[in-house]
Amino acid sequence: MTCTELIEYLSQYIDQELDTELEKAAQEHLASCHNCSIALDTTKKTITLGRLALAKPLTGVKREKLYSQLQQVFAQQTETGS
Ligand SMILES: [Zn+2]
């Protein structure tokens, strides 16, 4: 599996929607590819924060905190990608 393929399957991988074969290939790639394991980590965090944001209405303060956390995650992703 290539990095491009892995990124394509990433959200399905996190949701455990991949076929056994693909999931195995993804796991093998993640074990050997540092960039993709970071991408997986970042995407997981982003999805978790996103789900939290959708799950319940937030007060203004909490929402601002969440956005700043999301911005940090994206900033980190940009840094590691360069
Ligand atoms: Zn990769």
PDB file of the backbone (N, CA, C, O) and the ligand in Angstrom, with CONECT records:
HET     ZN  A 101       1
ATOM      1  N   MET A   1       0.837  -1.206   0.000  1.00  0.00           N
ATOM      2  CA  MET A   1       0.000   0.000   0.000  1.00  0.00           C
ATOM      3  C   MET A   1       0.876   1.263   0.000  1.00  0.00           C
ATOM      4  O   MET A   1       1.892   1.323   0.693  1.00  0.00           O
ATOM      5  N   THR A   2       0.478   2.246  -0.769  1.00  0.00           N
ATOM      6  CA  THR A   2       1.220   3.511  -0.805  1.00  0.00           C
ATOM      7  C   THR A   2       0.604   4.508   0.175  1.00  0.00           C
ATOM      8  O   THR A   2      -0.489   4.288   0.695  1.00  0.00           O
ATOM      9  N   CYS A   3       1.320   5.605   0.419  1.00  0.00           N
ATOM     10  CA  CYS A   3       0.817   6.650   1.304  1.00  0.00           C
ATOM     11  C   CYS A   3      -0.509   7.218   0.782  1.00  0.00           C
ATOM     12  O   CYS A   3      -1.440   7.454   1.552  1.00  0.00           O
ATOM     13  N   THR A   4      -0.576   7.428  -0.509  1.00  0.00           N
ATOM     14  CA  THR A   4      -1.785   7.990  -1.115  1.00  0.00           C
ATOM     15  C   THR A   4      -2.980   7.074  -0.877  1.00  0.00           C
ATOM     16  O   THR A   4      -4.067   7.539  -0.535  1.00  0.00           O
ATOM     17  N   GLU A   5      -2.776   5.778  -1.059  1.00  0.00           N
ATOM     18  CA  GLU A   5      -3.853   4.812  -0.828  1.00  0.00           C
ATOM     19  C   GLU A   5      -4.272   4.827   0.641  1.00  0.00           C
ATOM     20  O   GLU A   5      -5.458   4.806   0.971  1.00  0.00           O
ATOM     21  N   LEU A   6      -3.265   4.863   1.510  1.00  0.00           N
ATOM     22  CA  LEU A   6      -3.576   4.830   2.931  1.00  0.00           C
ATOM     23  C   LEU A   6      -4.425   6.036   3.344  1.00  0.00           C
ATOM     24  O   LEU A   6      -5.403   5.896   4.077  1.00  0.00           O
ATOM     25  N   ILE A   7      -4.036   7.228   2.862  1.00  0.00           N
ATOM     26  CA  ILE A   7      -4.783   8.436   3.205  1.00  0.00           C
ATOM     27  C   ILE A   7      -6.226   8.312   2.696  1.00  0.00           C
ATOM     28  O   ILE A   7      -7.175   8.759   3.338  1.00  0.00           O
ATOM     29  N   GLU A   8      -6.350   7.698   1.534  1.00  0.00           N
ATOM     30  CA  GLU A   8      -7.675   7.511   0.944  1.00  0.00           C
ATOM     31  C   GLU A   8      -8.556   6.622   1.831  1.00  0.00           C
ATOM     32  O   GLU A   8      -9.759   6.849   1.956  1.00  0.00           O
ATOM     33  N   TYR A   9      -7.941   5.622   2.436  1.00  0.00           N
ATOM     34  CA  TYR A   9      -8.686   4.661   3.255  1.00  0.00           C
ATOM     35  C   TYR A   9      -8.745   5.031   4.737  1.00  0.00           C
ATOM     36  O   TYR A   9      -9.371   4.343   5.543  1.00  0.00           O
ATOM     37  N   LEU A  10      -8.070   6.147   5.075  1.00  0.00           N
ATOM     38  CA  LEU A  10      -7.837   6.445   6.488  1.00  0.00           C
ATOM     39  C   LEU A  10      -9.113   6.515   7.328  1.00  0.00           C
ATOM     40  O   LEU A  10      -9.187   5.923   8.405  1.00  0.00           O
ATOM     41  N   SER A  11     -10.116   7.242   6.830  1.00  0.00           N
ATOM     42  CA  SER A  11     -11.326   7.410   7.649  1.00  0.00           C
ATOM     43  C   SER A  11     -12.071   6.079   7.793  1.00  0.00           C
ATOM     44  O   SER A  11     -12.656   5.793   8.837  1.00  0.00           O
ATOM     45  N   GLN A  12     -12.037   5.273   6.727  1.00  0.00           N
ATOM     46  CA  GLN A  12     -12.664   3.951   6.814  1.00  0.00           C
ATOM     47  C   GLN A  12     -11.892   3.050   7.778  1.00  0.00           C
ATOM     48  O   GLN A  12     -12.469   2.248   8.512  1.00  0.00           O
ATOM     49  N   TYR A  13     -10.567   3.211   7.750  1.00  0.00           N
ATOM     50  CA  TYR A  13      -9.729   2.438   8.660  1.00  0.00           C
ATOM     51  C   TYR A  13     -10.071   2.763  10.113  1.00  0.00           C
ATOM     52  O   TYR A  13     -10.193   1.870  10.951  1.00  0.00           O
ATOM     53  N   ILE A  14     -10.224   4.072  10.396  1.00  0.00           N
ATOM     54  CA  ILE A  14     -10.543   4.500  11.756  1.00  0.00           C
ATOM     55  C   ILE A  14     -11.917   3.983  12.172  1.00  0.00           C
ATOM     56  O   ILE A  14     -12.123   3.591  13.321  1.00  0.00           O
ATOM     57  N   ASP A  15     -12.837   3.987  11.239  1.00  0.00           N
ATOM     58  CA  ASP A  15     -14.191   3.501  11.539  1.00  0.00           C
ATOM     59  C   ASP A  15     -14.299   1.977  11.437  1.00  0.00           C
ATOM     60  O   ASP A  15     -15.376   1.406  11.611  1.00  0.00           O
ATOM     61  N   GLN A  16     -13.171   1.332  11.152  1.00  0.00           N
ATOM     62  CA  GLN A  16     -13.097  -0.133  11.029  1.00  0.00           C
ATOM     63  C   GLN A  16     -14.076  -0.659  10.002  1.00  0.00           C
ATOM     64  O   GLN A  16     -14.769  -1.653  10.217  1.00  0.00           O
ATOM     65  N   GLU A  17     -14.109   0.044   8.872  1.00  0.00           N
ATOM     66  CA  GLU A  17     -15.021  -0.348   7.787  1.00  0.00           C
ATOM     67  C   GLU A  17     -14.281  -1.028   6.635  1.00  0.00           C
ATOM     68  O   GLU A  17     -14.891  -1.365   5.621  1.00  0.00           O
ATOM     69  N   LEU A  18     -12.994  -1.227   6.784  1.00  0.00           N
ATOM     70  CA  LEU A  18     -12.216  -1.822   5.701  1.00  0.00           C
ATOM     71  C   LEU A  18     -12.354  -3.345   5.690  1.00  0.00           C
ATOM     72  O   LEU A  18     -12.626  -3.975   6.712  1.00  0.00           O
ATOM     73  N   ASP A  19     -12.156  -3.913   4.491  1.00  0.00           N
ATOM     74  CA  ASP A  19     -12.066  -5.364   4.389  1.00  0.00           C
ATOM     75  C   ASP A  19     -10.834  -5.828   5.162  1.00  0.00           C
ATOM     76  O   ASP A  19      -9.888  -5.068   5.367  1.00  0.00           O
ATOM     77  N   THR A  20     -10.866  -7.087   5.584  1.00  0.00           N
ATOM     78  CA  THR A  20      -9.752  -7.634   6.363  1.00  0.00           C
ATOM     79  C   THR A  20      -8.421  -7.445   5.644  1.00  0.00           C
ATOM     80  O   THR A  20      -7.422  -7.058   6.251  1.00  0.00           O
ATOM     81  N   GLU A  21      -8.423  -7.725   4.338  1.00  0.00           N
ATOM     82  CA  GLU A  21      -7.195  -7.599   3.541  1.00  0.00           C
ATOM     83  C   GLU A  21      -6.662  -6.174   3.563  1.00  0.00           C
ATOM     84  O   GLU A  21      -5.477  -5.945   3.806  1.00  0.00           O
ATOM     85  N   LEU A  22      -7.550  -5.222   3.306  1.00  0.00           N
ATOM     86  CA  LEU A  22      -7.155  -3.815   3.265  1.00  0.00           C
ATOM     87  C   LEU A  22      -6.709  -3.333   4.636  1.00  0.00           C
ATOM     88  O   LEU A  22      -5.742  -2.583   4.761  1.00  0.00           O
ATOM     89  N   GLU A  23      -7.420  -3.770   5.653  1.00  0.00           N
ATOM     90  CA  GLU A  23      -7.072  -3.358   7.007  1.00  0.00           C
ATOM     91  C   GLU A  23      -5.670  -3.850   7.361  1.00  0.00           C
ATOM     92  O   GLU A  23      -4.882  -3.130   7.974  1.00  0.00           O
ATOM     93  N   LYS A  24      -5.378  -5.075   6.967  1.00  0.00           N
ATOM     94  CA  LYS A  24      -4.059  -5.641   7.222  1.00  0.00           C
ATOM     95  C   LYS A  24      -2.985  -4.854   6.476  1.00  0.00           C
ATOM     96  O   LYS A  24      -1.929  -4.546   7.029  1.00  0.00           O
ATOM     97  N   ALA A  25      -3.266  -4.534   5.221  1.00  0.00           N
ATOM     98  CA  ALA A  25      -2.317  -3.758   4.420  1.00  0.00           C
ATOM     99  C   ALA A  25      -2.094  -2.381   5.046  1.00  0.00           C
ATOM    100  O   ALA A  25      -0.970  -1.879   5.079  1.00  0.00           O
ATOM    101  N   ALA A  26      -3.174  -1.779   5.538  1.00  0.00           N
ATOM    102  CA  ALA A  26      -3.077  -0.465   6.172  1.00  0.00           C
ATOM    103  C   ALA A  26      -2.237  -0.542   7.443  1.00  0.00           C
ATOM    104  O   ALA A  26      -1.394   0.318   7.695  1.00  0.00           O
ATOM    105  N   GLN A  27      -2.477  -1.579   8.237  1.00  0.00           N
ATOM    106  CA  GLN A  27      -1.713  -1.753   9.479  1.00  0.00           C
ATOM    107  C   GLN A  27      -0.229  -1.930   9.185  1.00  0.00           C
ATOM    108  O   GLN A  27       0.625  -1.367   9.871  1.00  0.00           O
ATOM    109  N   GLU A  28       0.064  -2.717   8.158  1.00  0.00           N
ATOM    110  CA  GLU A  28       1.466  -2.940   7.793  1.00  0.00           C
ATOM    111  C   GLU A  28       2.116  -1.648   7.337  1.00  0.00           C
ATOM    112  O   GLU A  28       3.262  -1.361   7.682  1.00  0.00           O
ATOM    113  N   HIS A  29       1.368  -0.864   6.550  1.00  0.00           N
ATOM    114  CA  HIS A  29       1.917   0.410   6.085  1.00  0.00           C
ATOM    115  C   HIS A  29       2.145   1.357   7.264  1.00  0.00           C
ATOM    116  O   HIS A  29       3.186   2.008   7.356  1.00  0.00           O
ATOM    117  N   LEU A  30       1.168   1.425   8.159  1.00  0.00           N
ATOM    118  CA  LEU A  30       1.276   2.331   9.311  1.00  0.00           C
ATOM    119  C   LEU A  30       2.461   1.962  10.197  1.00  0.00           C
ATOM    120  O   LEU A  30       3.109   2.834  10.774  1.00  0.00           O
ATOM    121  N   ALA A  31       2.738   0.668  10.300  1.00  0.00           N
ATOM    122  CA  ALA A  31       3.843   0.217  11.142  1.00  0.00           C
ATOM    123  C   ALA A  31       5.184   0.649  10.565  1.00  0.00           C
ATOM    124  O   ALA A  31       6.153   0.824  11.303  1.00  0.00           O
ATOM    125  N   SER A  32       5.240   0.822   9.249  1.00  0.00           N
ATOM    126  CA  SER A  32       6.530   1.129   8.617  1.00  0.00           C
ATOM    127  C   SER A  32       6.631   2.576   8.145  1.00  0.00           C
ATOM    128  O   SER A  32       7.705   3.011   7.728  1.00  0.00           O
ATOM    129  N   CYS A  33       5.532   3.330   8.202  1.00  0.00           N
ATOM    130  CA  CYS A  33       5.546   4.694   7.680  1.00  0.00           C
ATOM    131  C   CYS A  33       5.223   5.701   8.782  1.00  0.00           C
ATOM    132  O   CYS A  33       4.099   5.759   9.280  1.00  0.00           O
ATOM    133  N   HIS A  34       6.223   6.485   9.149  1.00  0.00           N
ATOM    134  CA  HIS A  34       6.068   7.446  10.246  1.00  0.00           C
ATOM    135  C   HIS A  34       5.044   8.523   9.895  1.00  0.00           C
ATOM    136  O   HIS A  34       4.192   8.868  10.714  1.00  0.00           O
ATOM    137  N   ASN A  35       5.133   9.049   8.682  1.00  0.00           N
ATOM    138  CA  ASN A  35       4.224  10.128   8.269  1.00  0.00           C
ATOM    139  C   ASN A  35       2.771   9.695   8.349  1.00  0.00           C
ATOM    140  O   ASN A  35       1.921  10.455   8.813  1.00  0.00           O
ATOM    141  N   CYS A  36       2.482   8.493   7.904  1.00  0.00           N
ATOM    142  CA  CYS A  36       1.098   8.034   7.889  1.00  0.00           C
ATOM    143  C   CYS A  36       0.607   7.731   9.301  1.00  0.00           C
ATOM    144  O   CYS A  36      -0.574   7.919   9.597  1.00  0.00           O
ATOM    145  N   SER A  37       1.495   7.264  10.176  1.00  0.00           N
ATOM    146  CA  SER A  37       1.041   7.016  11.541  1.00  0.00           C
ATOM    147  C   SER A  37       0.721   8.330  12.239  1.00  0.00           C
ATOM    148  O   SER A  37      -0.176   8.383  13.080  1.00  0.00           O
ATOM    149  N   ILE A  38       1.457   9.403  11.893  1.00  0.00           N
ATOM    150  CA  ILE A  38       1.129  10.727  12.423  1.00  0.00           C
ATOM    151  C   ILE A  38      -0.206  11.208  11.846  1.00  0.00           C
ATOM    152  O   ILE A  38      -1.039  11.764  12.560  1.00  0.00           O
ATOM    153  N   ALA A  39      -0.389  10.987  10.564  1.00  0.00           N
ATOM    154  CA  ALA A  39      -1.643  11.390   9.911  1.00  0.00           C
ATOM    155  C   ALA A  39      -2.825  10.667  10.548  1.00  0.00           C
ATOM    156  O   ALA A  39      -3.884  11.259  10.761  1.00  0.00           O
ATOM    157  N   LEU A  40      -2.637   9.379  10.852  1.00  0.00           N
ATOM    158  CA  LEU A  40      -3.691   8.604  11.503  1.00  0.00           C
ATOM    159  C   LEU A  40      -4.028   9.189  12.871  1.00  0.00           C
ATOM    160  O   LEU A  40      -5.194   9.369  13.221  1.00  0.00           O
ATOM    161  N   ASP A  41      -2.981   9.479  13.627  1.00  0.00           N
ATOM    162  CA  ASP A  41      -3.147  10.030  14.961  1.00  0.00           C
ATOM    163  C   ASP A  41      -3.900  11.362  14.910  1.00  0.00           C
ATOM    164  O   ASP A  41      -4.840  11.591  15.671  1.00  0.00           O
ATOM    165  N   THR A  42      -3.469  12.225  14.004  1.00  0.00           N
ATOM    166  CA  THR A  42      -4.059  13.552  13.864  1.00  0.00           C
ATOM    167  C   THR A  42      -5.521  13.447  13.451  1.00  0.00           C
ATOM    168  O   THR A  42      -6.379  14.151  13.982  1.00  0.00           O
ATOM    169  N   THR A  43      -5.793  12.566  12.504  1.00  0.00           N
ATOM    170  CA  THR A  43      -7.160  12.416  12.009  1.00  0.00           C
ATOM    171  C   THR A  43      -8.068  11.870  13.096  1.00  0.00           C
ATOM    172  O   THR A  43      -9.211  12.303  13.236  1.00  0.00           O
ATOM    173  N   LYS A  44      -7.556  10.916  13.865  1.00  0.00           N
ATOM    174  CA  LYS A  44      -8.334  10.361  14.979  1.00  0.00           C
ATOM    175  C   LYS A  44      -8.713  11.461  15.963  1.00  0.00           C
ATOM    176  O   LYS A  44      -9.867  11.573  16.376  1.00  0.00           O
ATOM    177  N   LYS A  45      -7.718  12.272  16.331  1.00  0.00           N
ATOM    178  CA  LYS A  45      -7.962  13.364  17.280  1.00  0.00           C
ATOM    179  C   LYS A  45      -8.988  14.337  16.724  1.00  0.00           C
ATOM    180  O   LYS A  45      -9.896  14.772  17.432  1.00  0.00           O
ATOM    181  N   THR A  46      -8.836  14.673  15.450  1.00  0.00           N
ATOM    182  CA  THR A  46      -9.740  15.629  14.816  1.00  0.00           C
ATOM    183  C   THR A  46     -11.153  15.093  14.800  1.00  0.00           C
ATOM    184  O   THR A  46     -12.106  15.821  15.079  1.00  0.00           O
ATOM    185  N   ILE A  47     -11.292  13.808  14.469  1.00  0.00           N
ATOM    186  CA  ILE A  47     -12.619  13.188  14.425  1.00  0.00           C
ATOM    187  C   ILE A  47     -13.234  13.170  15.821  1.00  0.00           C
ATOM    188  O   ILE A  47     -14.420  13.453  15.991  1.00  0.00           O
ATOM    189  N   THR A  48     -12.420  12.835  16.813  1.00  0.00           N
ATOM    190  CA  THR A  48     -12.918  12.806  18.187  1.00  0.00           C
ATOM    191  C   THR A  48     -13.409  14.181  18.612  1.00  0.00           C
ATOM    192  O   THR A  48     -14.491  14.310  19.184  1.00  0.00           O
ATOM    193  N   LEU A  49     -12.614  15.207  18.332  1.00  0.00           N
ATOM    194  CA  LEU A  49     -13.018  16.577  18.672  1.00  0.00           C
ATOM    195  C   LEU A  49     -14.279  16.970  17.916  1.00  0.00           C
ATOM    196  O   LEU A  49     -15.171  17.610  18.472  1.00  0.00           O
ATOM    197  N   GLY A  50     -14.348  16.586  16.653  1.00  0.00           N
ATOM    198  CA  GLY A  50     -15.504  16.903  15.824  1.00  0.00           C
ATOM    199  C   GLY A  50     -16.772  16.263  16.362  1.00  0.00           C
ATOM    200  O   GLY A  50     -17.834  16.884  16.404  1.00  0.00           O
ATOM    201  N   ARG A  51     -16.638  15.000  16.775  1.00  0.00           N
ATOM    202  CA  ARG A  51     -17.802  14.292  17.322  1.00  0.00           C
ATOM    203  C   ARG A  51     -18.246  14.910  18.633  1.00  0.00           C
ATOM    204  O   ARG A  51     -19.442  15.018  18.905  1.00  0.00           O
ATOM    205  N   LEU A  52     -17.274  15.319  19.451  1.00  0.00           N
ATOM    206  CA  LEU A  52     -17.599  15.989  20.706  1.00  0.00           C
ATOM    207  C   LEU A  52     -18.367  17.275  20.420  1.00  0.00           C
ATOM    208  O   LEU A  52     -19.330  17.609  21.110  1.00  0.00           O
ATOM    209  N   ALA A  53     -17.921  17.987  19.393  1.00  0.00           N
ATOM    210  CA  ALA A  53     -18.545  19.265  19.052  1.00  0.00           C
ATOM    211  C   ALA A  53     -19.985  19.059  18.604  1.00  0.00           C
ATOM    212  O   ALA A  53     -20.858  19.882  18.878  1.00  0.00           O
ATOM    213  N   LEU A  54     -20.223  17.935  17.902  1.00  0.00           N
ATOM    214  CA  LEU A  54     -21.568  17.661  17.390  1.00  0.00           C
ATOM    215  C   LEU A  54     -22.472  17.080  18.471  1.00  0.00           C
ATOM    216  O   LEU A  54     -23.692  17.240  18.428  1.00  0.00           O
ATOM    217  N   ALA A  55     -21.863  16.407  19.435  1.00  0.00           N
ATOM    218  CA  ALA A  55     -22.638  15.640  20.400  1.00  0.00           C
ATOM    219  C   ALA A  55     -23.518  16.528  21.283  1.00  0.00           C
ATOM    220  O   ALA A  55     -24.650  16.164  21.601  1.00  0.00           O
ATOM    221  N   LYS A  56     -23.005  17.672  21.669  1.00  0.00           N
ATOM    222  CA  LYS A  56     -23.789  18.523  22.545  1.00  0.00           C
ATOM    223  C   LYS A  56     -23.473  19.991  22.297  1.00  0.00           C
ATOM    224  O   LYS A  56     -22.351  20.336  21.928  1.00  0.00           O
ATOM    225  N   PRO A  57     -24.439  20.832  22.496  1.00  0.00           N
ATOM    226  CA  PRO A  57     -24.208  22.259  22.316  1.00  0.00           C
ATOM    227  C   PRO A  57     -23.193  22.758  23.339  1.00  0.00           C
ATOM    228  O   PRO A  57     -23.234  22.386  24.512  1.00  0.00           O
ATOM    229  N   LEU A  58     -22.304  23.588  22.881  1.00  0.00           N
ATOM    230  CA  LEU A  58     -21.260  24.080  23.771  1.00  0.00           C
ATOM    231  C   LEU A  58     -21.505  25.548  24.106  1.00  0.00           C
ATOM    232  O   LEU A  58     -22.098  26.295  23.328  1.00  0.00           O
ATOM    233  N   THR A  59     -21.047  25.924  25.250  1.00  0.00           N
ATOM    234  CA  THR A  59     -21.074  27.347  25.572  1.00  0.00           C
ATOM    235  C   THR A  59     -20.010  28.053  24.741  1.00  0.00           C
ATOM    236  O   THR A  59     -19.110  27.410  24.199  1.00  0.00           O
ATOM    237  N   GLY A  60     -20.115  29.370  24.643  1.00  0.00           N
ATOM    238  CA  GLY A  60     -19.171  30.135  23.839  1.00  0.00           C
ATOM    239  C   GLY A  60     -17.727  29.866  24.215  1.00  0.00           C
ATOM    240  O   GLY A  60     -16.866  29.711  23.349  1.00  0.00           O
ATOM    241  N   VAL A  61     -17.471  29.811  25.500  1.00  0.00           N
ATOM    242  CA  VAL A  61     -16.091  29.631  25.963  1.00  0.00           C
ATOM    243  C   VAL A  61     -15.559  28.267  25.545  1.00  0.00           C
ATOM    244  O   VAL A  61     -14.455  28.159  25.010  1.00  0.00           O
ATOM    245  N   LYS A  62     -16.355  27.219  25.794  1.00  0.00           N
ATOM    246  CA  LYS A  62     -15.919  25.870  25.448  1.00  0.00           C
ATOM    247  C   LYS A  62     -15.688  25.747  23.944  1.00  0.00           C
ATOM    248  O   LYS A  62     -14.726  25.123  23.497  1.00  0.00           O
ATOM    249  N   ARG A  63     -16.588  26.353  23.177  1.00  0.00           N
ATOM    250  CA  ARG A  63     -16.456  26.256  21.727  1.00  0.00           C
ATOM    251  C   ARG A  63     -15.162  26.917  21.264  1.00  0.00           C
ATOM    252  O   ARG A  63     -14.470  26.398  20.388  1.00  0.00           O
ATOM    253  N   GLU A  64     -14.843  28.057  21.852  1.00  0.00           N
ATOM    254  CA  GLU A  64     -13.592  28.727  21.489  1.00  0.00           C
ATOM    255  C   GLU A  64     -12.385  27.859  21.819  1.00  0.00           C
ATOM    256  O   GLU A  64     -11.411  27.812  21.067  1.00  0.00           O
ATOM    257  N   LYS A  65     -12.465  27.173  22.955  1.00  0.00           N
ATOM    258  CA  LYS A  65     -11.374  26.301  23.359  1.00  0.00           C
ATOM    259  C   LYS A  65     -11.229  25.158  22.351  1.00  0.00           C
ATOM    260  O   LYS A  65     -10.121  24.802  21.951  1.00  0.00           O
ATOM    261  N   LEU A  66     -12.354  24.599  21.955  1.00  0.00           N
ATOM    262  CA  LEU A  66     -12.336  23.494  20.995  1.00  0.00           C
ATOM    263  C   LEU A  66     -11.729  23.941  19.676  1.00  0.00           C
ATOM    264  O   LEU A  66     -10.907  23.230  19.098  1.00  0.00           O
ATOM    265  N   TYR A  67     -12.122  25.101  19.201  1.00  0.00           N
ATOM    266  CA  TYR A  67     -11.582  25.595  17.940  1.00  0.00           C
ATOM    267  C   TYR A  67     -10.075  25.798  18.034  1.00  0.00           C
ATOM    268  O   TYR A  67      -9.341  25.490  17.094  1.00  0.00           O
ATOM    269  N   SER A  68      -9.621  26.313  19.162  1.00  0.00           N
ATOM    270  CA  SER A  68      -8.184  26.537  19.286  1.00  0.00           C
ATOM    271  C   SER A  68      -7.446  25.207  19.327  1.00  0.00           C
ATOM    272  O   SER A  68      -6.329  25.100  18.820  1.00  0.00           O
ATOM    273  N   GLN A  69      -8.068  24.186  19.930  1.00  0.00           N
ATOM    274  CA  GLN A  69      -7.458  22.853  19.929  1.00  0.00           C
ATOM    275  C   GLN A  69      -7.379  22.301  18.511  1.00  0.00           C
ATOM    276  O   GLN A  69      -6.366  21.729  18.109  1.00  0.00           O
ATOM    277  N   LEU A  70      -8.464  22.479  17.760  1.00  0.00           N
ATOM    278  CA  LEU A  70      -8.488  22.011  16.376  1.00  0.00           C
ATOM    279  C   LEU A  70      -7.419  22.726  15.552  1.00  0.00           C
ATOM    280  O   LEU A  70      -6.730  22.108  14.741  1.00  0.00           O
ATOM    281  N   GLN A  71      -7.292  24.019  15.768  1.00  0.00           N
ATOM    282  CA  GLN A  71      -6.286  24.782  15.033  1.00  0.00           C
ATOM    283  C   GLN A  71      -4.886  24.281  15.350  1.00  0.00           C
ATOM    284  O   GLN A  71      -4.023  24.226  14.473  1.00  0.00           O
ATOM    285  N   GLN A  72      -4.666  23.916  16.614  1.00  0.00           N
ATOM    286  CA  GLN A  72      -3.366  23.375  16.997  1.00  0.00           C
ATOM    287  C   GLN A  72      -3.099  22.059  16.265  1.00  0.00           C
ATOM    288  O   GLN A  72      -1.995  21.820  15.777  1.00  0.00           O
ATOM    289  N   VAL A  73      -4.109  21.225  16.199  1.00  0.00           N
ATOM    290  CA  VAL A  73      -3.966  19.937  15.516  1.00  0.00           C
ATOM    291  C   VAL A  73      -3.605  20.166  14.058  1.00  0.00           C
ATOM    292  O   VAL A  73      -2.693  19.528  13.531  1.00  0.00           O
ATOM    293  N   PHE A  74      -4.326  21.084  13.401  1.00  0.00           N
ATOM    294  CA  PHE A  74      -4.050  21.346  11.989  1.00  0.00           C
ATOM    295  C   PHE A  74      -2.664  21.957  11.804  1.00  0.00           C
ATOM    296  O   PHE A  74      -1.961  21.653  10.840  1.00  0.00           O
ATOM    297  N   ALA A  75      -2.282  22.829  12.746  1.00  0.00           N
ATOM    298  CA  ALA A  75      -0.961  23.455  12.659  1.00  0.00           C
ATOM    299  C   ALA A  75       0.126  22.405  12.767  1.00  0.00           C
ATOM    300  O   ALA A  75       1.120  22.452  12.043  1.00  0.00           O
ATOM    301  N   GLN A  76      -0.066  21.453  13.674  1.00  0.00           N
ATOM    302  CA  GLN A  76       0.907  20.378  13.842  1.00  0.00           C
ATOM    303  C   GLN A  76       1.009  19.551  12.574  1.00  0.00           C
ATOM    304  O   GLN A  76       2.100  19.168  12.151  1.00  0.00           O
ATOM    305  N   GLN A  77      -0.148  19.280  11.970  1.00  0.00           N
ATOM    306  CA  GLN A  77      -0.164  18.475  10.753  1.00  0.00           C
ATOM    307  C   GLN A  77       0.607  19.179   9.641  1.00  0.00           C
ATOM    308  O   GLN A  77       1.346  18.545   8.888  1.00  0.00           O
ATOM    309  N   THR A  78       0.428  20.505   9.545  1.00  0.00           N
ATOM    310  CA  THR A  78       1.134  21.280   8.513  1.00  0.00           C
ATOM    311  C   THR A  78       2.640  21.227   8.750  1.00  0.00           C
ATOM    312  O   THR A  78       3.424  21.078   7.812  1.00  0.00           O
ATOM    313  N   GLU A  79       3.032  21.353  10.021  1.00  0.00           N
ATOM    314  CA  GLU A  79       4.454  21.336  10.348  1.00  0.00           C
ATOM    315  C   GLU A  79       5.115  20.011   9.986  1.00  0.00           C
ATOM    316  O   GLU A  79       6.181  19.978   9.371  1.00  0.00           O
ATOM    317  N   THR A  80       4.458  18.916  10.383  1.00  0.00           N
ATOM    318  CA  THR A  80       5.052  17.604  10.134  1.00  0.00           C
ATOM    319  C   THR A  80       5.021  17.261   8.653  1.00  0.00           C
ATOM    320  O   THR A  80       5.831  16.462   8.182  1.00  0.00           O
ATOM    321  N   GLY A  81       4.088  17.864   7.914  1.00  0.00           N
ATOM    322  CA  GLY A  81       3.977  17.569   6.498  1.00  0.00           C
ATOM    323  C   GLY A  81       5.070  18.221   5.668  1.00  0.00           C
ATOM    324  O   GLY A  81       5.315  17.811   4.534  1.00  0.00           O
ATOM    325  N   SER A  82       5.732  19.236   6.222  1.00  0.00           N
ATOM    326  CA  SER A  82       6.705  19.978   5.420  1.00  0.00           C
ATOM    327  C   SER A  82       8.084  19.332   5.469  1.00  0.00           C
ATOM    328  O   SER A  82       9.022  19.831   4.848  1.00  0.00           O
TER     329      SER A  82
HETATM  330 ZN    ZN A 101       2.784   6.257   4.311  1.00  0.00          ZN2+
END
